[in-house]
Amino acid sequence: MDFYVERYYNSSQNKENFFWKNAWSFEALIVNYADEIAQRHHDIDDALRLNILDLNDLETSFRNSQEHINHKNNLMNEISHDIVNKLVKDLIENSKLNLEKFIKNFDLNSEEDFYKFHSKTEYSNHDLKKYISYSKKGVDLVEELKNLCKDSILNSYLPQVMDGRGDYIIRKLFKAYITNIQQLPDSTLYSFLCNLKDYKKEKYNSEILEKSKDYILDNKNSKENKMNSNMGKIRTKIKNQELSDYEYSVLLRTIADYISGMTDNYAEEEYKKLYGIIKL
């Protein structure tokens, strides 16, 4: 699998797609922090319920970060809710102060001023993410929680076993699909062909698309009926077809989307089917 992924990322025609131009928003930065807070909350909540994390260790972390968690009778839900509340409050209050500085620094007096500023390509996410941030106290608290989660949860035996197992299954699924696209389910193979058509640029030729274009509908609402009646013909047309760099790039994207939508159980079942561990 690594060979095919390296072939894609090292291809000059694909490198063009990895340059972000003016792709930033304060909303996206806030969502990034919200995801982090939610993840931290779930990690700690699960660890407390599974007795992987000790309440005393959690209390020590908050003392070290000069924060105090007020919980009655060691109720786990109060602790996890308090963590979320303190991080959210710190992020809001500090970001509000930062944004006031942002408005002043760039002399933004109206919504129109902001959109003019936003359109300038020299400002990137990395330049502006400092305005949406925790205070020093908030950063210390987050670091304490990260270290606690890393030492007590993420690096404990069972999570490491499950992480390794999941990583192995995903790699094996990718390898199976990328080396033989005939092993993709009908719906995913059809999506790959539709993606080739949607993403196609004039300078990129696609033999696979050329061979199967008569079986692909422009009307996406009719996709299921068209797919069900023609997948055998499509598979015959593209069998043993060598893929170009462009086709590999679209295939990788399609496979990644397919695998990312799998549940843990479904991914494991697919792996077992593809590698003969269970009978079909």
C-alpha positions in Angstrom: 0.0 0.0 0.0 2.8 2.4 0.9 4.1 2.3 -2.7 0.8 3.5 -4.1 0.3 6.2 -1.6 3.9 7.5 -2.1 3.3 7.4 -5.9 0.3 9.6 -5.4 1.8 12.2 -3.1 5.0 12.4 -5.0 3.2 13.0 -8.3 3.8 16.6 -9.5 0.3 16.9 -10.9 -1.2 16.1 -7.5 1.1 18.4 -5.5 -0.9 21.3 -7.0 -3.9 20.2 -4.9 -2.1 20.6 -1.5 -1.5 24.3 -1.5 -4.1 26.1 0.7 -4.9 29.5 -0.6 -6.7 31.9 1.8 -8.5 28.9 3.5 -9.2 30.2 7.0 -12.1 31.3 9.1 -12.5 32.0 12.8 -15.5 29.7 12.8 -13.2 26.8 11.7 -10.7 27.6 14.4 -13.4 27.6 17.0 -14.7 24.2 15.7 -11.2 22.9 16.1 -11.1 23.8 19.8 -14.6 22.5 20.3 -13.5 19.1 18.9 -10.5 19.0 21.2 -12.6 19.9 24.2 -15.2 17.2 23.3 -12.5 14.6 22.8 -10.8 15.4 26.1 -14.2 15.2 27.9 -15.0 11.8 26.4 -11.5 10.4 27.1 -11.8 11.3 30.8 -15.4 10.3 31.2 -14.7 6.9 29.6 -11.6 6.4 31.7 -13.3 7.2 34.9 -16.2 4.8 34.1 -13.8 2.0 33.2 -11.6 2.6 36.2 -8.6 3.3 34.1 -8.2 6.8 35.5 -8.1 7.4 39.3 -10.0 10.4 40.7 -7.1 11.4 42.8 -4.9 11.7 39.7 -7.5 13.9 38.1 -7.6 16.1 41.2 -3.8 16.4 41.2 -3.8 17.5 37.6 -6.2 20.4 38.4 -4.1 21.4 41.4 -1.0 21.5 39.3 -2.8 23.7 36.7 -4.1 26.0 39.5 -7.6 25.0 38.7 -10.2 23.6 41.1 -12.9 21.2 40.2 -15.9 21.4 42.5 -17.5 18.0 42.7 -19.8 16.5 45.3 -19.4 12.9 46.4 -16.9 12.3 43.6 -19.6 12.2 41.0 -18.0 11.5 37.7 -20.5 13.4 35.5 -19.9 16.6 37.6 -16.2 16.3 37.1 -16.4 15.8 33.3 -19.0 18.6 32.9 -16.8 20.9 35.0 -13.9 20.3 32.7 -15.9 21.3 29.7 -17.3 24.4 31.4 -13.9 25.6 32.5 -12.2 25.1 29.1 -15.1 26.7 27.2 -15.3 29.6 29.5 -11.5 30.2 29.3 -11.6 29.9 25.5 -14.5 32.4 25.1 -13.1 35.0 27.5 -9.5 34.9 26.1 -10.6 34.8 22.5 -12.9 37.8 23.1 -10.0 39.9 24.3 -7.9 38.7 21.4 -10.5 39.6 18.8 -10.8 43.1 20.3 -7.0 43.4 19.7 -7.5 41.9 16.2 -10.1 44.5 15.3 -7.8 47.3 16.6 -4.6 46.0 15.0 -6.1 45.8 11.5 -8.3 48.8 11.8 -11.5 47.0 11.1 -14.5 49.3 11.5 -17.2 47.3 9.6 -18.1 44.0 8.3 -17.0 45.2 4.8 -13.6 46.0 6.3 -13.3 42.4 7.6 -14.2 40.8 4.3 -11.7 42.9 2.4 -9.1 41.8 5.0 -10.2 38.2 4.6 -9.7 38.2 0.9 -6.0 39.0 1.2 -4.0 35.9 0.5 -1.0 36.8 2.6 -3.0 36.1 5.8 -3.2 32.4 6.6 -4.7 30.2 9.3 -1.3 30.0 10.9 -1.1 33.8 11.2 -4.5 34.3 12.7 -5.1 31.2 14.9 -3.5 33.0 17.8 -6.6 35.1 18.2 -8.7 32.1 19.0 -6.9 30.6 21.9 -6.8 29.7 25.6 -5.3 31.9 28.2 -2.0 30.8 29.8 -4.0 29.2 32.6 -6.2 27.4 30.1 -3.1 26.2 28.2 -1.7 24.8 31.4 -4.9 23.0 32.2 -5.1 21.5 28.7 -1.5 20.3 28.9 -2.2 18.7 32.2 -5.2 16.9 30.8 -3.3 15.8 27.7 -0.5 14.4 29.8 -2.9 12.7 32.1 -4.8 11.1 29.2 -1.6 10.1 27.4 -0.1 8.4 30.5 -3.2 6.9 32.1 -5.4 6.2 29.1 -3.9 6.4 25.6 -0.7 4.6 26.5 -2.3 1.9 28.7 -2.4 -1.7 27.5 -5.9 -2.1 26.1 -6.1 1.1 24.1 -2.7 0.4 22.6 -3.8 -3.1 21.6 -7.0 -1.7 20.0 -5.2 1.1 18.3 -2.7 -1.4 16.8 -5.5 -3.7 15.7 -7.5 -0.8 14.1 -4.4 0.5 12.3 -3.6 -2.9 11.0 -7.2 -3.5 9.7 -7.3 -0.1 7.9 -4.0 -0.7 6.2 -5.1 -4.2 5.1 -8.4 -2.8 3.7 -6.5 -0.1 1.9 -4.1 -2.6 0.4 -6.8 -4.9 -0.8 -8.8 -2.1 -2.5 -5.9 -0.2 -4.0 -4.3 -3.3 -5.5 -7.5 -4.7 -6.9 -10.4 -2.2 -7.5 -12.6 -5.1 -8.4 -12.8 -5.9 -4.7 -14.6 -2.6 -4.0 -18.4 -2.9 -3.4 -20.6 -1.9 -6.4 -21.6 1.4 -4.8 -18.0 2.4 -4.0 -16.7 1.4 -7.4 -19.5 3.4 -9.0 -18.6 6.4 -6.8 -15.0 6.1 -8.0 -16.1 6.3 -11.6 -18.4 9.3 -10.8 -15.6 11.0 -9.0 -13.3 10.5 -12.0 -16.0 12.3 -14.1 -16.6 15.0 -11.5 -12.9 15.8 -10.8 -11.7 15.3 -14.4 -9.5 18.1 -15.9 -8.8 18.4 -19.5 -5.1 17.7 -19.1 -5.8 14.4 -17.3 -6.8 11.4 -19.4 -8.7 8.4 -17.8 -8.9 5.2 -19.7 -11.1 3.7 -17.1 -13.6 6.6 -17.4 -13.5 6.4 -21.2 -14.3 2.7 -21.1 -17.2 3.0 -18.6 -18.6 6.5 -19.4 -21.6 5.1 -21.3 -22.8 3.4 -18.0 -22.6 6.5 -15.8 -25.6 8.9 -15.5 -25.4 12.6 -15.0 -28.6 12.4 -13.0 -27.4 11.4 -9.5 -30.9 10.6 -8.4 -30.9 7.7 -10.9 -27.6 6.4 -9.7 -28.8 3.4 -7.8 -30.9 2.0 -10.7 -28.1 2.7 -13.2 -25.5 1.1 -11.0 -27.5 -2.1 -10.3 -28.1 -2.7 -14.0 -24.6 -2.0 -15.3 -22.0 -3.0 -12.7 -21.2 -6.3 -14.3 -20.6 -4.6 -17.6 -18.4 -2.0 -16.0 -16.3 -4.5 -14.1 -15.7 -6.4 -17.4 -14.7 -3.2 -19.2 -12.2 -2.1 -16.6 -10.8 -5.4 -15.5 -6.9 -5.5 -15.4 -6.8 -1.8 -16.5 -3.6 -0.1 -15.3 -4.3 3.1 -13.4 -2.7 6.5 -14.2 -1.5 8.8 -11.5 -4.6 10.9 -11.8 -6.8 7.8 -11.5 -4.8 6.7 -8.4 -5.3 10.0 -6.8 -9.1 9.8 -7.2 -9.2 6.2 -6.2 -7.3 6.9 -3.0 -9.7 9.7 -2.1 -12.7 7.4 -2.8 -11.3 4.5 -0.7 -10.5 6.9 2.1 -14.1 8.2 2.1 -15.4 4.6 2.0 -13.3 3.4 4.9 -13.9 6.5 7.0 -17.6 5.8 6.9 -17.2 2.2 8.3 -18.1 1.3 11.8 -15.5 -0.8 13.7 -17.5 -4.0 13.3 -18.1 -3.4 9.6 -14.4 -2.7 9.0 -13.5 -5.9 10.8 -16.1 -8.0 8.8 -14.8 -6.6 5.5 -11.2 -7.4 6.5 -12.2 -11.0 7.3 -14.0 -11.4 4.0 -11.2 -10.0 1.9 -8.5 -12.1 3.5 -10.4 -15.4 3.7 -10.8 -15.4 7.5 -14.6 -16.1 7.2 -16.5 -17.8 4.4 -18.5 -15.7 2.0 
